[in-house]
């Protein structure tokens, strides 16, 4: 009987290992290894097989089995990294590619920059743990986040990076950086290395980026588990800016410039509801010719109107950051601010050990200054300003932006 139990136990363990590697190992999840001098020759990865015909059984047991061996990610760079899974067609053969030679730095990162990041990360933790700060979705688990709300998390398996992009916070240039790093855009048979050479229409083309939202198509019910493993091991970052200034920037870009899509979807609604235009011009060109467009005050009315969210969720250009990036469910390793973009970008790329591969492109185009807030909000009633602050207060609190007393107490 003892021999029978030994044989049965061994067979069960072998079956468990086979199922584990079939579901996890084949999904190119390789643990980060410590940095060591000299080149390494990576072992080829297991053959990737689509997860379509068989649903994983005893998923909770696999979760426990994997988590037993995985420690939370430290954000430290590695010699070898997972394969690239964000390519232009999403069908090209996945390859296991070693990291390039790292740039040598003779001086350490300034203590001020390290302390700045520690302060920002600590603030996120404190606000998320503070019961007096309440906002929708704050206390839910990562498993409870709907798949459609994870489409702003861009994954680069090549370098072990996850970027949550926030529109109107230099996201175009950071998306360019992610395209360069993932090598998802080829030019004359070679990866595109110049971020500014990437056309704007490709920058925002969803096929150029592999997001958490796409995990469901590739891995099915096992997707959430893979996401959590990557969140533990990869370096996660986002960039934010003053919430009110971000709204001004969104208004300038989408309603003071000719944008047919935003005119039909949003501007016409604002004109009908708040500007006494029951039949607004049919096209944005006609509206600009007649000098008809919603004012900034109309835009704020639209944000505060309960009908807006009943019709559809906020557009990503003015949706709150806590709804885009879920900072209480995801422990970000780096929090950049647009107001300190130059220093933060240099610090981040150095932390990721990719500053020899790419540089962040600086751009002053359509830059909205914080000093403009008072002028822009002068046409908005004080009570509406205070209601708007309540709507965006979680972003102010989470990311360390002061309450704009001069605007709210006039």
VOSEMI-735181 format. One record per residue (C-alpha): residue number from 1; chain; x, y, z. Coordinates in steps of 0.1 Angstrom, whole numbers, padded with zeros to 4 digits, always signed. Example, Ala and Ser with C-alpha at 12.3 -4.5 7.8 and 13.67 -1.06 7.14 Angstrom:
BEGIN
+-----+---+-------+-------+-------+
!   k ! c !  east ! north !    up !
+-----+---+-------+-------+-------+
!   1 ! A ! +0123 ! -0045 ! +0078 !
!   2 ! A ! +0137 ! -0011 ! +0071 !
+-----+---+-------+-------+-------+
***
This chain:
BEGIN
+-----+---+-------+-------+-------+
!   k ! c !  east ! north !    up !
+-----+---+-------+-------+-------+
!   1 ! A ! +0000 ! +0000 ! +0000 !
!   2 ! A ! +0029 ! +0023 ! +0008 !
!   3 ! A ! +0043 ! +0018 ! -0027 !
!   4 ! A ! +0009 ! +0025 ! -0042 !
!   5 ! A ! +0006 ! +0058 ! -0023 !
!   6 ! A ! +0041 ! +0068 ! -0034 !
!   7 ! A ! +0033 ! +0061 ! -0071 !
!   8 ! A ! +0000 ! +0079 ! -0070 !
!   9 ! A ! +0016 ! +0109 ! -0052 !
!  10 ! A ! +0044 ! +0111 ! -0077 !
!  11 ! A ! +0019 ! +0109 ! -0106 !
!  12 ! A ! -0001 ! +0137 ! -0091 !
!  13 ! A ! +0029 ! +0159 ! -0087 !
!  14 ! A ! +0040 ! +0152 ! -0123 !
!  15 ! A ! +0005 ! +0161 ! -0135 !
!  16 ! A ! +0005 ! +0193 ! -0115 !
!  17 ! A ! +0039 ! +0203 ! -0130 !
!  18 ! A ! +0028 ! +0195 ! -0165 !
!  19 ! A ! -0003 ! +0216 ! -0162 !
!  20 ! A ! +0016 ! +0245 ! -0146 !
!  21 ! A ! +0042 ! +0247 ! -0173 !
!  22 ! A ! +0016 ! +0242 ! -0200 !
!  23 ! A ! -0004 ! +0272 ! -0187 !
!  24 ! A ! +0023 ! +0294 ! -0172 !
!  25 ! A ! +0056 ! +0284 ! -0187 !
!  26 ! A ! +0043 ! +0286 ! -0222 !
!  27 ! A ! +0031 ! +0321 ! -0216 !
!  28 ! A ! +0067 ! +0334 ! -0217 !
!  29 ! A ! +0067 ! +0343 ! -0179 !
!  30 ! A ! +0104 ! +0342 ! -0171 !
!  31 ! A ! +0116 ! +0354 ! -0137 !
!  32 ! A ! +0139 ! +0383 ! -0135 !
!  33 ! A ! +0175 ! +0372 ! -0127 !
!  34 ! A ! +0200 ! +0392 ! -0106 !
!  35 ! A ! +0224 ! +0414 ! -0125 !
!  36 ! A ! +0258 ! +0398 ! -0131 !
!  37 ! A ! +0288 ! +0410 ! -0151 !
!  38 ! A ! +0295 ! +0397 ! -0186 !
!  39 ! A ! +0271 ! +0385 ! -0213 !
!  40 ! A ! +0247 ! +0357 ! -0208 !
!  41 ! A ! +0232 ! +0333 ! -0234 !
!  42 ! A ! +0196 ! +0330 ! -0227 !
!  43 ! A ! +0179 ! +0296 ! -0229 !
!  44 ! A ! +0152 ! +0293 ! -0256 !
!  45 ! A ! +0117 ! +0297 ! -0242 !
!  46 ! A ! +0091 ! +0269 ! -0243 !
!  47 ! A ! +0070 ! +0269 ! -0274 !
!  48 ! A ! +0040 ! +0292 ! -0271 !
!  49 ! A ! +0007 ! +0275 ! -0276 !
!  50 ! A ! -0026 ! +0294 ! -0277 !
!  51 ! A ! -0048 ! +0289 ! -0246 !
!  52 ! A ! -0081 ! +0281 ! -0263 !
!  53 ! A ! -0091 ! +0245 ! -0261 !
!  54 ! A ! -0086 ! +0237 ! -0224 !
!  55 ! A ! -0098 ! +0257 ! -0194 !
!  56 ! A ! -0073 ! +0256 ! -0165 !
!  57 ! A ! -0086 ! +0235 ! -0136 !
!  58 ! A ! -0081 ! +0242 ! -0099 !
!  59 ! A ! -0070 ! +0278 ! -0108 !
!  60 ! A ! -0068 ! +0287 ! -0071 !
!  61 ! A ! -0042 ! +0259 ! -0065 !
!  62 ! A ! -0021 ! +0272 ! -0094 !
!  63 ! A ! -0023 ! +0307 ! -0079 !
!  64 ! A ! -0010 ! +0295 ! -0046 !
!  65 ! A ! +0016 ! +0274 ! -0063 !
!  66 ! A ! +0030 ! +0303 ! -0083 !
!  67 ! A ! +0028 ! +0328 ! -0055 !
!  68 ! A ! +0048 ! +0305 ! -0033 !
!  69 ! A ! +0078 ! +0311 ! -0055 !
!  70 ! A ! +0073 ! +0346 ! -0067 !
!  71 ! A ! +0083 ! +0376 ! -0047 !
!  72 ! A ! +0070 ! +0411 ! -0054 !
!  73 ! A ! +0090 ! +0429 ! -0081 !
!  74 ! A ! +0118 ! +0453 ! -0070 !
!  75 ! A ! +0120 ! +0473 ! -0101 !
!  76 ! A ! +0156 ! +0463 ! -0106 !
!  77 ! A ! +0168 ! +0457 ! -0141 !
!  78 ! A ! +0176 ! +0423 ! -0154 !
!  79 ! A ! +0200 ! +0406 ! -0178 !
!  80 ! A ! +0173 ! +0386 ! -0196 !
!  81 ! A ! +0137 ! +0396 ! -0201 !
!  82 ! A ! +0105 ! +0381 ! -0213 !
!  83 ! A ! +0098 ! +0380 ! -0250 !
!  84 ! A ! +0081 ! +0409 ! -0268 !
!  85 ! A ! +0044 ! +0404 ! -0271 !
!  86 ! A ! +0035 ! +0438 ! -0285 !
!  87 ! A ! +0040 ! +0439 ! -0322 !
!  88 ! A ! +0023 ! +0454 ! -0352 !
!  89 ! A ! +0004 ! +0424 ! -0362 !
!  90 ! A ! +0002 ! +0406 ! -0328 !
!  91 ! A ! +0009 ! +0374 ! -0347 !
!  92 ! A ! +0047 ! +0374 ! -0354 !
!  93 ! A ! +0068 ! +0347 ! -0338 !
!  94 ! A ! +0079 ! +0356 ! -0303 !
!  95 ! A ! +0116 ! +0357 ! -0296 !
!  96 ! A ! +0137 ! +0356 ! -0264 !
!  97 ! A ! +0160 ! +0386 ! -0267 !
!  98 ! A ! +0188 ! +0396 ! -0243 !
!  99 ! A ! +0191 ! +0431 ! -0230 !
! 100 ! A ! +0215 ! +0454 ! -0247 !
! 101 ! A ! +0247 ! +0468 ! -0232 !
! 102 ! A ! +0238 ! +0492 ! -0204 !
! 103 ! A ! +0251 ! +0527 ! -0202 !
! 104 ! A ! +0276 ! +0532 ! -0175 !
! 105 ! A ! +0270 ! +0561 ! -0151 !
! 106 ! A ! +0299 ! +0575 ! -0131 !
! 107 ! A ! +0276 ! +0593 ! -0106 !
! 108 ! A ! +0246 ! +0579 ! -0086 !
! 109 ! A ! +0211 ! +0592 ! -0090 !
! 110 ! A ! +0207 ! +0623 ! -0070 !
! 111 ! A ! +0193 ! +0618 ! -0035 !
! 112 ! A ! +0167 ! +0645 ! -0041 !
! 113 ! A ! +0152 ! +0625 ! -0070 !
! 114 ! A ! +0151 ! +0592 ! -0051 !
! 115 ! A ! +0135 ! +0610 ! -0021 !
! 116 ! A ! +0110 ! +0626 ! -0045 !
! 117 ! A ! +0099 ! +0592 ! -0058 !
! 118 ! A ! +0097 ! +0577 ! -0023 !
! 119 ! A ! +0075 ! +0606 ! -0012 !
! 120 ! A ! +0051 ! +0602 ! -0041 !
! 121 ! A ! +0048 ! +0564 ! -0037 !
! 122 ! A ! +0043 ! +0568 ! +0001 !
! 123 ! A ! +0016 ! +0594 ! -0005 !
! 124 ! A ! -0003 ! +0570 ! -0028 !
! 125 ! A ! -0002 ! +0543 ! -0001 !
! 126 ! A ! -0014 ! +0568 ! +0026 !
! 127 ! A ! -0043 ! +0581 ! +0006 !
! 128 ! A ! -0054 ! +0547 ! -0004 !
! 129 ! A ! -0053 ! +0536 ! +0032 !
! 130 ! A ! -0071 ! +0567 ! +0045 !
! 131 ! A ! -0107 ! +0559 ! +0052 !
! 132 ! A ! -0117 ! +0596 ! +0051 !
! 133 ! A ! -0108 ! +0598 ! +0014 !
! 134 ! A ! -0136 ! +0581 ! -0005 !
! 135 ! A ! -0141 ! +0576 ! -0042 !
! 136 ! A ! -0157 ! +0550 ! -0065 !
! 137 ! A ! -0137 ! +0518 ! -0069 !
! 138 ! A ! -0111 ! +0527 ! -0042 !
! 139 ! A ! -0116 ! +0495 ! -0021 !
! 140 ! A ! -0122 ! +0470 ! -0048 !
! 141 ! A ! -0096 ! +0443 ! -0056 !
! 142 ! A ! -0077 ! +0441 ! -0088 !
! 143 ! A ! -0098 ! +0410 ! -0098 !
! 144 ! A ! -0129 ! +0432 ! -0096 !
! 145 ! A ! -0117 ! +0457 ! -0121 !
! 146 ! A ! -0136 ! +0452 ! -0154 !
! 147 ! A ! -0114 ! +0442 ! -0183 !
! 148 ! A ! -0124 ! +0473 ! -0203 !
! 149 ! A ! -0109 ! +0495 ! -0176 !
! 150 ! A ! -0075 ! +0480 ! -0181 !
! 151 ! A ! -0069 ! +0493 ! -0216 !
! 152 ! A ! -0045 ! +0521 ! -0205 !
! 153 ! A ! -0019 ! +0497 ! -0191 !
! 154 ! A ! +0007 ! +0491 ! -0219 !
! 155 ! A ! +0030 ! +0461 ! -0214 !
! 156 ! A ! +0066 ! +0458 ! -0227 !
! 157 ! A ! +0077 ! +0422 ! -0220 !
! 158 ! A ! +0110 ! +0429 ! -0236 !
! 159 ! A ! +0122 ! +0451 ! -0208 !
! 160 ! A ! +0097 ! +0442 ! -0181 !
! 161 ! A ! +0078 ! +0475 ! -0181 !
! 162 ! A ! +0041 ! +0485 ! -0176 !
! 163 ! A ! +0031 ! +0520 ! -0185 !
! 164 ! A ! -0003 ! +0535 ! -0176 !
! 165 ! A ! -0009 ! +0563 ! -0201 !
! 166 ! A ! -0029 ! +0594 ! -0191 !
! 167 ! A ! -0041 ! +0616 ! -0220 !
! 168 ! A ! -0029 ! +0652 ! -0219 !
! 169 ! A ! +0002 ! +0642 ! -0198 !
! 170 ! A ! +0028 ! +0638 ! -0226 !
! 171 ! A ! +0013 ! +0604 ! -0233 !
! 172 ! A ! +0020 ! +0607 ! -0271 !
! 173 ! A ! +0058 ! +0608 ! -0264 !
! 174 ! A ! +0057 ! +0581 ! -0238 !
! 175 ! A ! +0038 ! +0559 ! -0262 !
! 176 ! A ! +0066 ! +0566 ! -0287 !
! 177 ! A ! +0091 ! +0555 ! -0261 !
! 178 ! A ! +0072 ! +0522 ! -0256 !
! 179 ! A ! +0070 ! +0516 ! -0293 !
! 180 ! A ! +0108 ! +0520 ! -0296 !
! 181 ! A ! +0115 ! +0498 ! -0267 !
! 182 ! A ! +0091 ! +0470 ! -0278 !
! 183 ! A ! +0105 ! +0472 ! -0314 !
! 184 ! A ! +0070 ! +0469 ! -0327 !
! 185 ! A ! +0076 ! +0493 ! -0356 !
! 186 ! A ! +0101 ! +0483 ! -0383 !
! 187 ! A ! +0117 ! +0506 ! -0408 !
! 188 ! A ! +0137 ! +0491 ! -0437 !
! 189 ! A ! +0139 ! +0459 ! -0418 !
! 190 ! A ! +0152 ! +0474 ! -0386 !
! 191 ! A ! +0134 ! +0486 ! -0355 !
! 192 ! A ! +0126 ! +0523 ! -0354 !
! 193 ! A ! +0149 ! +0540 ! -0329 !
! 194 ! A ! +0138 ! +0577 ! -0332 !
! 195 ! A ! +0106 ! +0584 ! -0312 !
! 196 ! A ! +0098 ! +0616 ! -0331 !
! 197 ! A ! +0100 ! +0598 ! -0364 !
! 198 ! A ! +0070 ! +0577 ! -0355 !
! 199 ! A ! +0039 ! +0592 ! -0372 !
! 200 ! A ! +0012 ! +0605 ! -0348 !
! 201 ! A ! -0015 ! +0582 ! -0363 !
! 202 ! A ! +0006 ! +0552 ! -0354 !
! 203 ! A ! +0014 ! +0564 ! -0319 !
! 204 ! A ! -0023 ! +0561 ! -0309 !
! 205 ! A ! -0030 ! +0531 ! -0331 !
! 206 ! A ! -0041 ! +0503 ! -0307 !
! 207 ! A ! -0023 ! +0476 ! -0328 !
! 208 ! A ! +0010 ! +0492 ! -0318 !
! 209 ! A ! +0006 ! +0485 ! -0281 !
! 210 ! A ! +0000 ! +0454 ! -0261 !
! 211 ! A ! -0024 ! +0463 ! -0232 !
! 212 ! A ! -0039 ! +0444 ! -0204 !
! 213 ! A ! -0072 ! +0447 ! -0221 !
! 214 ! A ! -0058 ! +0424 ! -0249 !
! 215 ! A ! -0049 ! +0397 ! -0225 !
! 216 ! A ! -0084 ! +0383 ! -0226 !
! 217 ! A ! -0082 ! +0376 ! -0263 !
! 218 ! A ! -0049 ! +0358 ! -0259 !
! 219 ! A ! -0052 ! +0340 ! -0226 !
! 220 ! A ! -0089 ! +0338 ! -0218 !
! 221 ! A ! -0099 ! +0331 ! -0182 !
! 222 ! A ! -0063 ! +0328 ! -0172 !
! 223 ! A ! -0055 ! +0364 ! -0182 !
! 224 ! A ! -0061 ! +0380 ! -0148 !
! 225 ! A ! -0036 ! +0356 ! -0132 !
! 226 ! A ! -0010 ! +0365 ! -0158 !
! 227 ! A ! -0016 ! +0402 ! -0152 !
! 228 ! A ! -0010 ! +0398 ! -0115 !
! 229 ! A ! +0023 ! +0380 ! -0121 !
! 230 ! A ! +0035 ! +0407 ! -0144 !
! 231 ! A ! +0024 ! +0434 ! -0119 !
! 232 ! A ! +0046 ! +0417 ! -0093 !
! 233 ! A ! +0077 ! +0414 ! -0115 !
! 234 ! A ! +0076 ! +0444 ! -0139 !
! 235 ! A ! +0084 ! +0481 ! -0133 !
! 236 ! A ! +0052 ! +0501 ! -0134 !
! 237 ! A ! +0050 ! +0538 ! -0140 !
! 238 ! A ! +0026 ! +0566 ! -0149 !
! 239 ! A ! +0028 ! +0604 ! -0154 !
! 240 ! A ! +0003 ! +0629 ! -0140 !
! 241 ! A ! -0003 ! +0667 ! -0139 !
! 242 ! A ! -0024 ! +0692 ! -0120 !
! 243 ! A ! -0060 ! +0680 ! -0126 !
! 244 ! A ! -0075 ! +0714 ! -0134 !
! 245 ! A ! -0046 ! +0723 ! -0158 !
! 246 ! A ! -0052 ! +0689 ! -0175 !
! 247 ! A ! -0088 ! +0699 ! -0181 !
! 248 ! A ! -0078 ! +0732 ! -0197 !
! 249 ! A ! -0053 ! +0713 ! -0219 !
! 250 ! A ! -0080 ! +0689 ! -0230 !
! 251 ! A ! -0105 ! +0717 ! -0238 !
! 252 ! A ! -0079 ! +0736 ! -0258 !
! 253 ! A ! -0069 ! +0706 ! -0278 !
! 254 ! A ! -0103 ! +0691 ! -0285 !
! 255 ! A ! -0126 ! +0721 ! -0288 !
! 256 ! A ! -0104 ! +0751 ! -0298 !
! 257 ! A ! -0090 ! +0731 ! -0327 !
! 258 ! A ! -0108 ! +0715 ! -0356 !
! 259 ! A ! -0116 ! +0680 ! -0345 !
! 260 ! A ! -0146 ! +0665 ! -0363 !
! 261 ! A ! -0149 ! +0635 ! -0341 !
! 262 ! A ! -0150 ! +0655 ! -0308 !
! 263 ! A ! -0172 ! +0681 ! -0323 !
! 264 ! A ! -0199 ! +0656 ! -0333 !
! 265 ! A ! -0196 ! +0635 ! -0301 !
! 266 ! A ! -0193 ! +0662 ! -0275 !
! 267 ! A ! -0193 ! +0698 ! -0288 !
! 268 ! A ! -0228 ! +0695 ! -0304 !
! 269 ! A ! -0242 ! +0681 ! -0271 !
! 270 ! A ! -0227 ! +0711 ! -0252 !
! 271 ! A ! -0241 ! +0736 ! -0277 !
! 272 ! A ! -0276 ! +0721 ! -0275 !
! 273 ! A ! -0277 ! +0718 ! -0237 !
! 274 ! A ! -0259 ! +0750 ! -0225 !
! 275 ! A ! -0254 ! +0775 ! -0254 !
! 276 ! A ! -0290 ! +0778 ! -0267 !
! 277 ! A ! -0281 ! +0762 ! -0300 !
! 278 ! A ! -0309 ! +0736 ! -0306 !
! 279 ! A ! -0296 ! +0729 ! -0341 !
! 280 ! A ! -0258 ! +0734 ! -0340 !
! 281 ! A ! -0238 ! +0735 ! -0372 !
! 282 ! A ! -0235 ! +0700 ! -0389 !
! 283 ! A ! -0197 ! +0700 ! -0392 !
! 284 ! A ! -0168 ! +0714 ! -0373 !
! 285 ! A ! -0157 ! +0734 ! -0404 !
! 286 ! A ! -0191 ! +0751 ! -0406 !
! 287 ! A ! -0190 ! +0757 ! -0368 !
! 288 ! A ! -0156 ! +0774 ! -0370 !
! 289 ! A ! -0166 ! +0795 ! -0400 !
! 290 ! A ! -0196 ! +0808 ! -0380 !
! 291 ! A ! -0175 ! +0812 ! -0348 !
! 292 ! A ! -0197 ! +0787 ! -0329 !
! 293 ! A ! -0180 ! +0764 ! -0304 !
! 294 ! A ! -0186 ! +0756 ! -0267 !
! 295 ! A ! -0169 ! +0778 ! -0242 !
! 296 ! A ! -0147 ! +0765 ! -0214 !
! 297 ! A ! -0176 ! +0772 ! -0190 !
! 298 ! A ! -0199 ! +0750 ! -0212 !
! 299 ! A ! -0173 ! +0723 ! -0209 !
! 300 ! A ! -0173 ! +0725 ! -0171 !
! 301 ! A ! -0211 ! +0724 ! -0171 !
! 302 ! A ! -0209 ! +0692 ! -0193 !
! 303 ! A ! -0185 ! +0676 ! -0168 !
! 304 ! A ! -0208 ! +0684 ! -0138 !
! 305 ! A ! -0240 ! +0674 ! -0156 !
! 306 ! A ! -0254 ! +0641 ! -0142 !
! 307 ! A ! -0267 ! +0633 ! -0177 !
! 308 ! A ! -0231 ! +0631 ! -0190 !
! 309 ! A ! -0221 ! +0599 ! -0171 !
! 310 ! A ! -0255 ! +0585 ! -0177 !
! 311 ! A ! -0250 ! +0587 ! -0214 !
! 312 ! A ! -0214 ! +0573 ! -0213 !
! 313 ! A ! -0183 ! +0572 ! -0191 !
! 314 ! A ! -0161 ! +0602 ! -0192 !
! 315 ! A ! -0138 ! +0604 ! -0223 !
! 316 ! A ! -0103 ! +0594 ! -0215 !
! 317 ! A ! -0090 ! +0629 ! -0221 !
! 318 ! A ! -0109 ! +0642 ! -0190 !
! 319 ! A ! -0115 ! +0610 ! -0171 !
! 320 ! A ! -0099 ! +0610 ! -0136 !
! 321 ! A ! -0065 ! +0594 ! -0133 !
! 322 ! A ! -0077 ! +0571 ! -0105 !
! 323 ! A ! -0102 ! +0556 ! -0129 !
! 324 ! A ! -0076 ! +0552 ! -0157 !
! 325 ! A ! -0047 ! +0537 ! -0137 !
! 326 ! A ! -0062 ! +0523 ! -0105 !
! 327 ! A ! -0034 ! +0535 ! -0081 !
! 328 ! A ! -0050 ! +0518 ! -0051 !
! 329 ! A ! -0050 ! +0484 ! -0068 !
! 330 ! A ! -0016 ! +0487 ! -0085 !
! 331 ! A ! +0016 ! +0496 ! -0066 !
! 332 ! A ! +0034 ! +0519 ! -0090 !
! 333 ! A ! +0072 ! +0519 ! -0088 !
! 334 ! A ! +0075 ! +0554 ! -0104 !
! 335 ! A ! +0052 ! +0584 ! -0104 !
! 336 ! A ! +0062 ! +0612 ! -0127 !
! 337 ! A ! +0048 ! +0647 ! -0128 !
! 338 ! A ! +0045 ! +0668 ! -0160 !
! 339 ! A ! +0057 ! +0698 ! -0139 !
! 340 ! A ! +0091 ! +0680 ! -0134 !
! 341 ! A ! +0090 ! +0660 ! -0167 !
! 342 ! A ! +0126 ! +0666 ! -0178 !
! 343 ! A ! +0141 ! +0654 ! -0145 !
! 344 ! A ! +0116 ! +0626 ! -0140 !
! 345 ! A ! +0120 ! +0613 ! -0176 !
! 346 ! A ! +0158 ! +0611 ! -0173 !
! 347 ! A ! +0155 ! +0594 ! -0139 !
! 348 ! A ! +0130 ! +0569 ! -0151 !
! 349 ! A ! +0149 ! +0559 ! -0182 !
! 350 ! A ! +0180 ! +0555 ! -0162 !
! 351 ! A ! +0161 ! +0534 ! -0136 !
! 352 ! A ! +0148 ! +0511 ! -0164 !
! 353 ! A ! +0184 ! +0509 ! -0178 !
! 354 ! A ! +0172 ! +0519 ! -0213 !
! 355 ! A ! +0187 ! +0554 ! -0214 !
! 356 ! A ! +0212 ! +0541 ! -0239 !
! 357 ! A ! +0184 ! +0529 ! -0262 !
! 358 ! A ! +0161 ! +0560 ! -0263 !
! 359 ! A ! +0158 ! +0595 ! -0250 !
! 360 ! A ! +0126 ! +0612 ! -0241 !
! 361 ! A ! +0117 ! +0638 ! -0267 !
! 362 ! A ! +0109 ! +0672 ! -0252 !
! 363 ! A ! +0082 ! +0692 ! -0268 !
! 364 ! A ! +0066 ! +0726 ! -0259 !
! 365 ! A ! +0038 ! +0724 ! -0284 !
! 366 ! A ! +0004 ! +0733 ! -0269 !
! 367 ! A ! +0019 ! +0735 ! -0234 !
! 368 ! A ! -0007 ! +0747 ! -0209 !
! 369 ! A ! +0008 ! +0766 ! -0180 !
! 370 ! A ! -0004 ! +0763 ! -0144 !
! 371 ! A ! -0004 ! +0801 ! -0142 !
! 372 ! A ! -0033 ! +0802 ! -0166 !
! 373 ! A ! -0057 ! +0786 ! -0143 !
! 374 ! A ! -0071 ! +0818 ! -0128 !
! 375 ! A ! -0078 ! +0833 ! -0162 !
! 376 ! A ! -0095 ! +0802 ! -0176 !
! 377 ! A ! -0117 ! +0797 ! -0146 !
! 378 ! A ! -0127 ! +0834 ! -0144 !
! 379 ! A ! -0158 ! +0826 ! -0166 !
! 380 ! A ! -0168 ! +0796 ! -0144 !
! 381 ! A ! -0191 ! +0803 ! -0114 !
! 382 ! A ! -0174 ! +0798 ! -0080 !
! 383 ! A ! -0200 ! +0771 ! -0070 !
! 384 ! A ! -0193 ! +0752 ! -0102 !
! 385 ! A ! -0155 ! +0754 ! -0095 !
! 386 ! A ! -0161 ! +0738 ! -0060 !
! 387 ! A ! -0182 ! +0711 ! -0075 !
! 388 ! A ! -0155 ! +0704 ! -0101 !
! 389 ! A ! -0129 ! +0701 ! -0073 !
! 390 ! A ! -0150 ! +0675 ! -0055 !
! 391 ! A ! -0152 ! +0656 ! -0088 !
! 392 ! A ! -0114 ! +0656 ! -0092 !
! 393 ! A ! -0104 ! +0658 ! -0055 !
! 394 ! A ! -0091 ! +0621 ! -0054 !
! 395 ! A ! -0065 ! +0630 ! -0081 !
! 396 ! A ! -0054 ! +0661 ! -0062 !
! 397 ! A ! -0050 ! +0641 ! -0030 !
! 398 ! A ! -0034 ! +0609 ! -0045 !
! 399 ! A ! -0008 ! +0627 ! -0065 !
! 400 ! A ! +0001 ! +0656 ! -0041 !
! 401 ! A ! -0014 ! +0686 ! -0058 !
! 402 ! A ! -0025 ! +0714 ! -0036 !
! 403 ! A ! -0061 ! +0725 ! -0033 !
! 404 ! A ! -0064 ! +0755 ! -0056 !
! 405 ! A ! -0076 ! +0779 ! -0029 !
! 406 ! A ! -0073 ! +0810 ! -0051 !
! 407 ! A ! -0098 ! +0795 ! -0076 !
! 408 ! A ! -0122 ! +0780 ! -0051 !
! 409 ! A ! -0125 ! +0809 ! -0027 !
! 410 ! A ! -0130 ! +0839 ! -0049 !
+-----+---+-------+-------+-------+
***
